[in-house]
Amino acid sequence: MIKFYLNGNNQEQPIAFDLSFLPMMISGGEGSGASFFSVSVVSSLALQGLPVLFYSLKPDARTLFERQIGTRKDDSDIIMVESGNAELAQKAFAELVPRGEHILFIKNAEVTITKELLLVVEKSDKLILSGDLNASPLQKYIDEKEFATTIIMENRKGYFINNARQGIVRVEES
């Protein structure tokens, strides 16, 4: 089970992510906890029955996602693009984005998101970008995009900012 907690105004409370938190940016460098946190967010959404299109550079993120969602990984509305396969990712996103049904999860966005892929996903309100986004060649887009939620990860803590709340967010898996 995945649980999230938000500490705002010196009071920690459970927080449940849903579509109102999207589009979302989760940024953090190597060792920040951004990978585990972002996969956990998209897993929690998939476990709510929401359709997901999952793409990452490395297979470890996909393995974590599959483990966290259990048998849900076999459902037809969970689509996992082969890790690191940019051509296949481009095709999958181009096919599914116009339908507007799937949460679009792009992990390692600083490497995986190309200008072509960005043109496909940029207008989606169901987008989750994750990675070391300060190192992205698409920094200008990231700076201009209006995200409903921004989480900056550092030392396994997330600095959480959205229109309704802000504070420190953390994840637990049991």
N, C-alpha and C positions, 0 to 999 in steps of 0.2 A: 504494500500500500504506500502511496506517495502522498505526503502532506506538506503543505507550505505554510509558513508563518511570517507575518509582517509585524515588525516592531516599529510603531509610530507613536510619538508622544510618550515614550517610555513604557508602552504597554504592548505586549506581544499577543496577537490574535491570529487564529487560523484564517487563511485566505484561500479561496477556490478560484482558479483561473477559468474564465469562460470567454465566449466570443467578444464580449464588451472590452476585453483587454487588448484586442487586436486592432490594427497591426502592432506588432511588438518587435523591439530590437533588444537583443541580449548580447552585450559586448564584454569581452574579456580575453586577455592573453593566455598563453600557456601556463597551466597551473593555477589559474584563477578560480576554477570551479564552474566556468561558463558552459563547458561541454555537458557535464552531468546535469546542471540546472536546466539548460535549454531542452535537452532530451526529456527530462522529467516533466517539464511543462507540456510539451507536445504529447507525451504519454498520458498525462492526466486528462487532456482534452480528448484523446482517442478513447480512453476508458469511459468517458461520458457519452460515447456513441457517435462522436463527430468524425466525419471522414477526413483522412489525412493523406497528403502526398509528401513523402519523406525523402530528402536527398542530402547526403553528406559526402565528404571527401574520403573519409576513412571508415572501414567496416566496423570498428569498435563502437561507434555511435549507433549504427544500425543494430548491432548485437544487443546493446543496452536497451534500445527501444523495443526490440522483439521480446526481451526478457521482461521488461516492465509491463507490456500490454498482454502478455500471455497468449491465450488462444485467440484473442482479438486480431492477432497478426494474420490470421487466415481469412478474415472477413474481406469481402470484395471491395469495400470502400477504404481499405488501408492499402495504399500503394507505396512500395518502397523501391526507389530507383537504385540500380546497381551502384554501389559506392564508387565515386570518382569517374563515372561514365557521363561526361558532359553532353555528348551527342544524344544519348538516351534521355537524359534529364531534360534537355531542350525540347525533345519531342513530347515527353509526358506532360510537361508544364504547358506547352502550346496547345495540347489537346484538352487538358482539364481546366485551365484557368478560365476560359470563356464560360464554362458552366457555372462557375461561382460557388460550387458546393464544397470543395476540399479546403482544409487548412493547408497552406503551402509552407512547409518547413524547409529552410535551406541552412544547413550547418556548414561551418567553415566558409562562410560567405566571402571572406576576404580573398579566397582562392577559387571557390566554385562558381561564383556568380559572374557571368560574362555580360558584356553590354547587350548581347542578343537576348540572354535570359532575363536580364533586368527589364528590357522592353516588354517582355511577356508578363512579368509579375508585378511591375511597379504600381499599377493602379488597384491591385487587389487589397481589400480591407481584411483579408484573412491570412495575411503574411506574417511569418515569424522568421526574422533574419538572426543568425547567431554566428559568432566568431570574433576574431580580433579585428573589429570593424575600424579601429583607428589605423590599421595597416592596409586597409582596402584601397585599391586603385579607384574605387567608385565612391570615395569619401564625399564628394560634392553632392551626389544623390542622397546619401545617407544623412548628410547635414540638412538637406532641404525637405526630406520626406517627413510628413507629420505622423509620428507613431503615437498610438493611444497610450502605449506603455513603453518605457525605456528602463532597462535594467543594466547597470554597469557592475560587473563582477570583479571582485578583488579579494584575495585571501579567503575564498569560499563564502563570501558574503556578497549579497546583491544590494546595490543602492537602487531602490525602486522609486520610479517617478511616473505618475499618470495624473490625469485631471482631477480625480477624486481623492487620491491619497499619495503619500510618500513615506519612505522609511527604509528600514533594513529588512530584506526578505531572505529567508533561508528555506531549505528543503530537507525533509527527512524521508528515508525509505525504510519500511519495516517489512 
